C-alpha cells in the first residue's frame, strides 16, 4: 500500500542569525531579508507547503525587569516586522506559501483584513496569517496597555476578531470588478456590501477598500495548546502548530482537534495539524548522536532566567531534578505544556536538555536522513497525519541547517513517497487540502 503523504512547513523568526559558530553568516547583520529569500527558495525547491514568519513585539525583560540580558544574548531581539519580509519573499518565489504573524491584540480587524487581503493578492493566493493573541506584558506596554488581558479573554476577543475579518474579506463578491467599457462601470456595486458588524469588542461598517483576493481570505494558522487555544484553532484554523509529547501525545492532540472541528461544523480534513519537529542529522548515526552534548552547568542560570521570562514563573527557584510543577501561566500555556512535558516524569533538567539538544520537537529523531525519514514515517502512520513544522532554530539558523533538511532529509522523504515532489495547485489553501 502506498505511503500516505504528509505536509511540511518551516517556522522562522526575522531576527539575527547564528553569530557564534563557524557557520555564521559571512555578510554579518542580515536585516535586508536576503538570507530569508535564500531560505524560502530552498524550501520551495524542497516543495514545502509554507514558510511561517513568527513575531513578538516586545524585548524580554525577565525577572530583573531590564532588557539587558535579552539584548546581550540577542534573545528575541532585534526582531523585524514579518509582513514586509513576507512581501519580499513572496515576490521572489512562485509556489511556496508565505505566512506572517499578526496579533489580534495590537491590530484592528479592518487594518489586518485589508493588509492580509492585499498580501494575498501580491502573492497570487499564497499568503497566510498566523493568528496570535500575544502574551507578554512588555508587548502590551509598547502599545499603551499596562498588561495583557487574561488568557481566555484574549481568545474570546480573537474569536470575534476573526469573525469580523471573515466578514470584511467577504464584503466583495467574486467577479465584482467588471471593467465594462461600454457602460462605463468598473465595479458592480451590487457585489460590494457593507458589513455593519457590531460585536462585544469590535465594530466596523465595511466594506474593505481592496478587491477580493485569490483565496477569498488568507490561510489561517494558529498554535492551539491550551483548551481555549484548541477550541479556537479547531473552529478557525486551516493549519495548526502543535507541540505534543511523543507519538501518543500527537495522536491525542490530533483526535481532539478533529473532533472539535467536526463539532464546529467543519470537515476535519480541512484542519491540518503540523507537529513541531527538530531532528538531529548526520552523515552517520554516530555523527548525529555526537551532536547531542550535555547541557553544561554554566549554561543553566541563563536558561532558567530565559524560561522565567517566557512563562512568568521563577524557574530559578525550582528543583532541577524534579518534574516541573503544574501551573497556569498568563503567557503561552501551550508552549509551557510542550516544554514541561507534564505527566512524563521528566525533570526540569531533562526538559531543558531536550530543548537544548534539538529545539522544540514533539519527539526525538537522531540519525542519518534515511533513518530520520523512517522515524517520521512510522510516527505519522501511527498518528494519522497531517505534517511536520521545522522550527528554524530562532537566532541560530545557518545555511548548513537548511541544506541538512532541504537537500538531505527531504529527498529521503520524497523517495519514500512521503512528501510532494511538485506543487499540484497555485493557492496555498488548495495545496494544504491536496492530501
RODO-2510 file (C-alpha; in nm, 4 decimals, decimal comma):
residues 435
     n   res          X          Y          Z
     1     x     0,0000     0,0000     0,0000
     2     x     0,1475     0,3401    -0,0970
     3     x     0,2535     0,5646     0,1901
     4     x     0,0142     0,8459     0,2807
     5     x     0,1955     1,1755     0,2146
     6     x     0,2229     1,4466     0,4756
     7     x     0,2858     1,8215     0,4737
     8     x     0,5981     2,0222     0,5566
     9     x     0,6281     2,3727     0,6976
    10     x     0,9099     2,5877     0,8347
    11     x     0,8805     2,8171     1,1389
    12     x     1,1208     3,1132     1,1366
    13     x     1,1830     3,4477     1,3037
    14     x     1,3141     3,7611     1,1302
    15     x     1,5982     3,8222     1,3737
    16     x     1,9757     3,7943     1,3962
    17     x     2,1008     3,4606     1,2674
    18     x     2,3793     3,2425     1,4063
    19     x     2,6781     3,4602     1,5011
    20     x     2,8813     3,2474     1,7460
    21     x     2,9835     2,9405     1,5427
    22     x     3,1933     2,8694     1,2319
    23     x     2,8684     2,8531     1,0348
    24     x     2,7851     3,2181     1,0992
    25     x     2,6702     3,4278     0,8047
    26     x     2,9622     3,5916     0,6280
    27     x     2,7593     3,9019     0,5429
    28     x     2,7135     3,9990     0,9062
    29     x     2,3911     4,1712     1,0074
    30     x     2,1298     4,0090     0,7802
    31     x     1,8409     4,2532     0,8008
    32     x     1,7982     4,3079     0,4271
    33     x     1,5927     3,9881     0,4211
    34     x     1,8125     3,8328     0,1514
    35     x     1,9057     3,5368     0,3715
    36     x     1,5374     3,4579     0,4221
    37     x     1,4792     3,4716     0,0483
    38     x     1,7525     3,2072     0,0188
    39     x     1,5745     3,0022     0,2840
    40     x     1,2383     3,0357     0,1089
    41     x     1,3826     2,9368    -0,2269
    42     x     1,5413     2,6274    -0,0692
    43     x     1,2068     2,5381     0,0900
    44     x     1,0303     2,5864    -0,2416
    45     x     1,2831     2,3619    -0,4135
    46     x     1,2037     2,1009    -0,1484
    47     x     0,8271     2,1537    -0,2047
    48     x     0,7431     2,2722     0,1473
    49     x     0,3857     2,3914     0,1899
    50     x     0,4809     2,7159     0,3610
    51     x     0,7317     2,9331     0,5424
    52     x     0,5807     3,0823     0,8577
    53     x     0,7351     3,4036     0,9944
    54     x     0,6933     3,4325     1,3710
    55     x     0,6783     3,7636     1,5559
    56     x     0,6708     3,9220     1,9004
    57     x     0,6632     4,2949     1,9667
    58     x     0,8460     4,3406     2,2957
    59     x     1,2020     4,2822     2,4138
    60     x     1,2000     4,0325     2,7050
    61     x     1,2683     4,1917     3,0435
    62     x     1,2763     3,8810     3,2606
    63     x     1,2761     3,8690     3,6374
    64     x     1,5211     4,1587     3,6585
    65     x     1,2855     4,3979     3,4805
    66     x     1,5546     4,5030     3,2335
    67     x     1,6195     4,4308     2,8674
    68     x     1,9966     4,3963     2,9230
    69     x     2,0147     4,0150     2,9226
    70     x     1,7979     3,9837     2,6116
    71     x     1,9993     4,2486     2,4282
    72     x     2,3340     4,0943     2,5201
    73     x     2,2239     3,7466     2,4087
    74     x     2,0195     3,8513     2,1058
    75     x     1,7168     3,6861     2,2701
    76     x     1,4098     3,7721     2,0600
    77     x     1,5800     4,0926     1,9502
    78     x     1,6443     4,2579     1,7234
    79     x     1,3276     4,1319     1,5592
    80     x     1,1972     4,2905     1,2407
    81     x     0,8359     4,3100     1,1207
    82     x     0,7477     3,9913     0,9280
    83     x     0,4915     4,1388     0,6874
    84     x     0,7325     4,3405     0,4677
    85     x     0,9621     4,0376     0,4642
    86     x     0,6687     3,8221     0,3535
    87     x     0,6128     4,0616     0,0627
    88     x     0,9793     4,0402    -0,0389
    89     x     0,9879     3,6614    -0,0109
    90     x     0,6593     3,6326    -0,1974
    91     x     0,7935     3,8389    -0,4870
    92     x     1,0947     3,6092    -0,5242
    93     x     0,9142     3,2747    -0,5011
    94     x     0,6338     3,1312    -0,7108
    95     x     0,4634     2,8444    -0,5268
    96     x     0,5687     2,8400    -0,1611
    97     x     0,3088     2,9621     0,0881
    98     x     0,4159     3,2664     0,2940
    99     x     0,2616     3,3075     0,6399
   100     x     0,3121     3,6162     0,8595
   101     x     0,2297     3,6537     1,2279
   102     x    -0,0027     3,9346     1,3357
   103     x    -0,1652     3,9857     1,6744
   104     x    -0,5356     4,0205     1,7469
   105     x    -0,4384     4,2368     2,0455
   106     x    -0,2391     4,5000     1,8572
   107     x    -0,4148     4,5223     1,5192
   108     x    -0,7676     4,6363     1,4403
   109     x    -0,9633     4,3804     1,2343
   110     x    -1,0181     4,6239     0,9472
   111     x    -0,6484     4,7109     0,9195
   112     x    -0,5473     4,3460     0,9337
   113     x    -0,8112     4,2303     0,6853
   114     x    -0,7038     4,4985     0,4384
   115     x    -0,3343     4,4169     0,4825
   116     x    -0,3819     4,0398     0,4599
   117     x    -0,6087     4,0656     0,1571
   118     x    -0,3547     4,2873    -0,0190
   119     x    -0,0758     4,0428     0,0664
   120     x    -0,2795     3,7540    -0,0704
   121     x    -0,3194     3,9400    -0,3991
   122     x     0,0509     4,0325    -0,4114
   123     x     0,1481     3,6662    -0,3641
   124     x    -0,1142     3,5363    -0,6105
   125     x    -0,3006     3,3456    -0,3413
   126     x    -0,0131     3,2164    -0,1291
   127     x    -0,0493     3,4284     0,1843
   128     x    -0,1377     3,3090     0,5311
   129     x    -0,1951     3,4760     0,8661
   130     x    -0,0556     3,3169     1,1818
   131     x    -0,3187     3,4243     1,4332
   132     x    -0,1736     3,5085     1,7749
   133     x    -0,3269     3,6817     2,0745
   134     x     0,0162     3,7815     2,2174
   135     x     0,1132     3,7019     2,5741
   136     x     0,3841     3,9303     2,7116
   137     x     0,3243     4,2389     2,9230
   138     x     0,6267     4,4133     2,7717
   139     x     0,4493     4,3927     2,4352
   140     x     0,1262     4,5322     2,5802
   141     x     0,3157     4,8215     2,7370
   142     x     0,4600     4,9170     2,3986
   143     x     0,1019     4,9762     2,2839
   144     x    -0,0054     5,1817     2,5844
   145     x    -0,1559     4,8999     2,7924
   146     x    -0,0487     4,8132     3,1465
   147     x    -0,0604     4,4380     3,0950
   148     x    -0,2051     4,1697     2,8720
   149     x    -0,5641     4,0624     2,9155
   150     x    -0,6388     3,7319     3,0875
   151     x    -0,5628     3,4248     2,8721
   152     x    -0,9162     3,3055     2,7917
   153     x    -1,0408     3,6622     2,7384
   154     x    -0,7725     3,7058     2,4719
   155     x    -0,9196     3,4088     2,2862
   156     x    -1,2727     3,5446     2,3229
   157     x    -1,1526     3,8682     2,1619
   158     x    -0,9644     3,6757     1,8924
   159     x    -1,2765     3,4766     1,8045
   160     x    -1,4731     3,7943     1,7369
   161     x    -1,1721     3,9457     1,5588
   162     x    -1,1566     3,6573     1,3093
   163     x    -1,5339     3,6662     1,2621
   164     x    -1,5060     4,0306     1,1560
   165     x    -1,2027     3,9676     0,9330
   166     x    -1,4001     3,6940     0,7556
   167     x    -1,6958     3,9261     0,7063
   168     x    -1,4735     4,2010     0,5668
   169     x    -1,2966     3,9617     0,3293
   170     x    -1,6391     3,8512     0,2049
   171     x    -1,7603     4,2096     0,1563
   172     x    -1,6503     4,1842    -0,2069
   173     x    -1,8108     3,9041    -0,4053
   174     x    -1,6153     3,7177    -0,6740
   175     x    -1,6432     3,8988    -1,0056
   176     x    -1,7121     4,2417    -0,8550
   177     x    -1,4701     4,4043    -1,0997
   178     x    -1,6444     4,4024    -1,4387
   179     x    -1,4497     4,6702    -1,6356
   180     x    -1,7457     4,7301    -1,8660
   181     x    -1,6205     4,9988    -2,1049
   182     x    -1,9489     5,0322    -2,2904
   183     x    -2,1438     5,1106    -1,9738
   184     x    -1,8546     5,2889    -1,8039
   185     x    -1,8701     5,0629    -1,4998
   186     x    -1,5530     4,9394    -1,3349
   187     x    -1,7023     4,7728    -1,0243
   188     x    -2,0515     4,6243    -0,9965
   189     x    -2,1944     4,7985    -0,6848
   190     x    -2,4357     4,5100    -0,6244
   191     x    -2,1387     4,2844    -0,5498
   192     x    -1,9757     4,5022    -0,2816
   193     x    -2,1521     4,5077     0,0551
   194     x    -2,1441     4,6875     0,3866
   195     x    -2,0672     4,4613     0,6802
   196     x    -2,2308     4,6624     0,9611
   197     x    -2,0658     4,4430     1,2221
   198     x    -2,1296     4,5248     1,5873
   199     x    -1,9818     4,2880     1,8432
   200     x    -1,8809     4,2941     2,2063
   201     x    -1,5250     4,4051     2,1287
   202     x    -1,5263     4,5407     1,7710
   203     x    -1,7451     4,7135     1,5200
   204     x    -1,6940     4,8019     1,1553
   205     x    -1,9173     4,9266     0,8781
   206     x    -1,7132     4,7945     0,5860
   207     x    -1,6715     4,7096     0,3057
   208     x    -1,2970     4,6688     0,2518
   209     x    -1,1430     4,9113     0,0069
   210     x    -0,9463     4,6344    -0,1648
   211     x    -1,0621     4,3778    -0,4162
   212     x    -1,1399     4,0210    -0,3118
   213     x    -0,8132     3,8271    -0,3030
   214     x    -0,7385     3,4999    -0,4859
   215     x    -0,8118     3,2836    -0,1795
   216     x    -1,1052     3,4957    -0,0609
   217     x    -0,9349     3,5194     0,2753
   218     x    -0,5804     3,4247     0,3781
   219     x    -0,4984     3,0813     0,5131
   220     x    -0,5169     3,0844     0,8933
   221     x    -0,2504     2,9216     1,1115
   222     x    -0,2763     2,9058     1,4876
   223     x    -0,0881     2,7434     1,7748
   224     x    -0,3650     2,5932     1,9857
   225     x    -0,2201     2,4371     2,3001
   226     x    -0,4476     2,5370     2,5886
   227     x    -0,8162     2,4305     2,5975
   228     x    -0,9196     2,7761     2,4757
   229     x    -0,6485     2,7685     2,2088
   230     x    -0,7521     2,4254     2,0847
   231     x    -1,1168     2,5287     2,0588
   232     x    -1,0233     2,8443     1,8688
   233     x    -0,7918     2,6563     1,6321
   234     x    -1,0458     2,3820     1,5618
   235     x    -1,3051     2,6473     1,4750
   236     x    -1,0925     2,8751     1,2576
   237     x    -0,7520     2,7387     1,1540
   238     x    -0,6544     2,5847     0,8222
   239     x    -0,3365     2,4529     0,9844
   240     x    -0,2374     2,4227     1,3484
   241     x     0,1068     2,4486     1,5064
   242     x     0,1231     2,1697     1,7650
   243     x     0,3899     2,0843     2,0205
   244     x     0,2917     1,7431     2,1563
   245     x     0,4755     1,4990     2,3820
   246     x     0,5597     1,1820     2,1927
   247     x     0,3539     0,9876     1,9418
   248     x     0,0761     0,9179     2,1926
   249     x     0,0501     1,2882     2,2687
   250     x     0,0374     1,3627     1,8969
   251     x    -0,2457     1,1108     1,8484
   252     x    -0,4439     1,2589     2,1360
   253     x    -0,3958     1,6139     2,0122
   254     x    -0,4981     1,5408     1,6534
   255     x    -0,8007     1,3338     1,7564
   256     x    -0,9180     1,6137     1,9863
   257     x    -0,8753     1,8823     1,7203
   258     x    -1,0591     1,6757     1,4584
   259     x    -1,3454     1,6063     1,6994
   260     x    -1,3760     1,9739     1,7897
   261     x    -1,3608     2,0751     1,4226
   262     x    -1,6441     1,8353     1,3407
   263     x    -1,8460     1,9679     1,6354
   264     x    -1,7966     2,3198     1,4951
   265     x    -1,9463     2,2066     1,1630
   266     x    -1,6175     2,1786     0,9755
   267     x    -1,4695     1,8955     0,7730
   268     x    -1,1858     1,7681     0,9972
   269     x    -0,9742     1,7050     0,6871
   270     x    -0,9695     2,0822     0,6278
   271     x    -0,7725     2,1319     0,9510
   272     x    -0,4108     2,0233     0,9137
   273     x    -0,2148     1,9552     1,2323
   274     x     0,1545     2,0414     1,1906
   275     x     0,3688     1,8961     1,4684
   276     x     0,6865     2,0771     1,5709
   277     x     0,9793     1,8561     1,4798
   278     x     1,3512     1,9220     1,5152
   279     x     1,5623     1,6219     1,4090
   280     x     1,9344     1,5913     1,4711
   281     x     2,1002     1,4814     1,1477
   282     x     2,4402     1,3480     1,0495
   283     x     2,6016     1,1595     0,7636
   284     x     2,6202     0,8659     1,0064
   285     x     2,4202     0,7874     1,3175
   286     x     2,7376     0,8267     1,5229
   287     x     2,7922     1,1760     1,3849
   288     x     2,4330     1,2727     1,4627
   289     x     2,4495     1,1412     1,8189
   290     x     2,7772     1,3219     1,8764
   291     x     2,5874     1,6490     1,8257
   292     x     2,3810     1,5805     2,1387
   293     x     2,6007     1,7334     2,4054
   294     x     2,5035     1,7508     2,7730
   295     x     2,3980     2,0951     2,8869
   296     x     2,6832     2,2459     3,0865
   297     x     2,6382     2,3742     3,4400
   298     x     2,7493     2,7176     3,3170
   299     x     2,4517     2,7332     3,0778
   300     x     2,1872     2,6577     3,3386
   301     x     2,1459     3,0006     3,5110
   302     x     2,0905     3,1853     3,1821
   303     x     1,8451     2,9221     3,0605
   304     x     1,6473     2,9358     3,3842
   305     x     1,6218     3,3137     3,3550
   306     x     1,5032     3,2828     2,9947
   307     x     1,2350     3,0323     3,0978
   308     x     1,1251     3,2622     3,3795
   309     x     1,0871     3,5483     3,1338
   310     x     0,8946     3,3371     2,8835
   311     x     0,6483     3,1789     3,1245
   312     x     0,6018     3,4346     3,4066
   313     x     0,7299     3,1988     3,6772
   314     x     1,0560     3,1880     3,8703
   315     x     1,2263     2,8758     3,7362
   316     x     1,5426     2,9676     3,9286
   317     x     1,3683     2,8526     4,2487
   318     x     1,2566     2,5150     4,1084
   319     x     1,4404     2,1887     4,1756
   320     x     1,6332     2,0905     3,8631
   321     x     1,5954     1,7219     3,9408
   322     x     1,2190     1,7198     3,9959
   323     x     0,9386     1,7463     3,7377
   324     x     0,8211     2,0996     3,6621
   325     x     0,5232     2,1630     3,8935
   326     x     0,1981     2,2273     3,7103
   327     x     0,0893     2,5889     3,6950
   328     x    -0,1183     2,8141     3,4719
   329     x     0,0718     3,0977     3,3090
   330     x    -0,0605     3,4314     3,1916
   331     x     0,1640     3,3725     2,8900
   332     x     0,1686     3,0933     2,6346
   333     x     0,0143     2,7933     2,8096
   334     x     0,0593     2,5578     2,5132
   335     x     0,4299     2,6343     2,4847
   336     x     0,4680     2,5801     2,8584
   337     x     0,2988     2,2398     2,8361
   338     x     0,5216     2,1440     2,5445
   339     x     0,8326     2,2371     2,7391
   340     x     0,7346     2,0909     3,0785
   341     x     0,6067     1,7571     2,9388
   342     x     0,3746     1,7135     3,2364
   343     x     0,2802     1,3544     3,3063
   344     x     0,6012     1,2064     3,1660
   345     x     0,8007     1,2281     3,4876
   346     x     1,0780     1,4235     3,3145
   347     x     1,2707     1,6581     3,5391
   348     x     1,3305     2,0256     3,4755
   349     x     1,6921     1,9425     3,3894
   350     x     1,5802     1,6803     3,1347
   351     x     1,3290     1,9196     2,9794
   352     x     1,5989     2,1845     2,9465
   353     x     1,8393     1,9314     2,7962
   354     x     1,5788     1,8186     2,5416
   355     x     1,5161     2,1778     2,4359
   356     x     1,8907     2,2452     2,4204
   357     x     1,9678     1,9347     2,2114
   358     x     1,7114     1,9628     1,9389
   359     x     1,4902     2,2633     1,9903
   360     x     1,1123     2,2351     2,0169
   361     x     1,0227     1,8861     1,8979
   362     x     0,7264     1,6566     1,9522
   363     x     0,9530     1,3514     1,9619
   364     x     1,3199     1,2615     1,9299
   365     x     1,4769     1,1713     1,5957
   366     x     1,8541     1,1323     1,5689
   367     x     2,0369     0,9758     1,2755
   368     x     2,1021     0,9887     0,9038
   369     x     1,8440     1,1359     0,6645
   370     x     1,7248     0,7841     0,5779
   371     x     1,6934     0,6860     0,9434
   372     x     1,5059     1,0033     1,0351
   373     x     1,2759     0,9649     0,7321
   374     x     1,1816     0,6180     0,8561
   375     x     1,1193     0,7533     1,2072
   376     x     0,8938     1,0262     1,0661
   377     x     0,7059     0,7750     0,8510
   378     x     0,6406     0,5456     1,1459
   379     x     0,5235     0,8332     1,3660
   380     x     0,2898     0,9749     1,1041
   381     x     0,1437     0,6336     1,0237
   382     x     0,0627     0,5925     1,3923
   383     x    -0,0770     0,9444     1,4303
   384     x    -0,2686     0,9545     1,1024
   385     x    -0,1469     1,2941     0,9722
   386     x    -0,1024     1,5760     0,8849
   387     x     0,2552     1,7076     0,8795
   388     x     0,5665     1,8452     1,0427
   389     x     0,6765     2,2005     1,1149
   390     x     1,0517     2,2548     1,1424
   391     x     1,1471     2,5278     1,3922
   392     x     1,4209     2,7327     1,2310
   393     x     1,6310     2,7413     1,5494
   394     x     1,5370     3,1008     1,6315
   395     x     1,8507     3,3094     1,6102
   396     x     2,0819     3,0149     1,5387
   397     x     1,9769     2,9251     1,1844
   398     x     2,2613     2,8523     0,9419
   399     x     2,2845     2,7582     0,5769
   400     x     2,4251     2,4278     0,6993
   401     x     2,0936     2,3509     0,8734
   402     x     1,8917     2,4475     0,5673
   403     x     2,0974     2,2119     0,3494
   404     x     2,0634     1,9289     0,6044
   405     x     1,6850     1,9474     0,5821
   406     x     1,6168     2,0539     0,2236
   407     x     1,8932     1,8617     0,0458
   408     x     1,9393     1,5754     0,2914
   409     x     1,6201     1,4811     0,4730
   410     x     1,3562     1,5892     0,2204
   411     x     1,4947     1,3819    -0,0709
   412     x     1,4813     1,0779     0,1605
   413     x     1,1164     1,1584     0,2363
   414     x     1,0350     1,2109    -0,1308
   415     x     1,1979     0,8803    -0,2269
   416     x     0,9537     0,7085     0,0115
   417     x     0,6523     0,8895    -0,1317
   418     x     0,6021     1,0739     0,1965
   419     x     0,6193     1,4341     0,0729
   420     x     0,5378     1,6029    -0,2551
   421     x     0,7866     1,6363    -0,5388
   422     x     0,5904     1,9157    -0,7099
   423     x     0,3076     2,1538    -0,6301
   424     x    -0,0328     2,0467    -0,7583
   425     x    -0,2083     2,3801    -0,7048
   426     x    -0,1417     2,7540    -0,7228
   427     x    -0,3164     2,8540    -0,3982
   428     x    -0,1781     2,7786    -0,0525
   429     x    -0,5116     2,6531     0,0816
   430     x    -0,5524     2,4145    -0,2104
   431     x    -0,2041     2,2708    -0,1559
   432     x    -0,2839     2,2163     0,2124
   433     x    -0,6040     2,0330     0,1200
   434     x    -0,4441     1,8280    -0,1589
   435     x    -0,3931     1,5364     0,0843
***
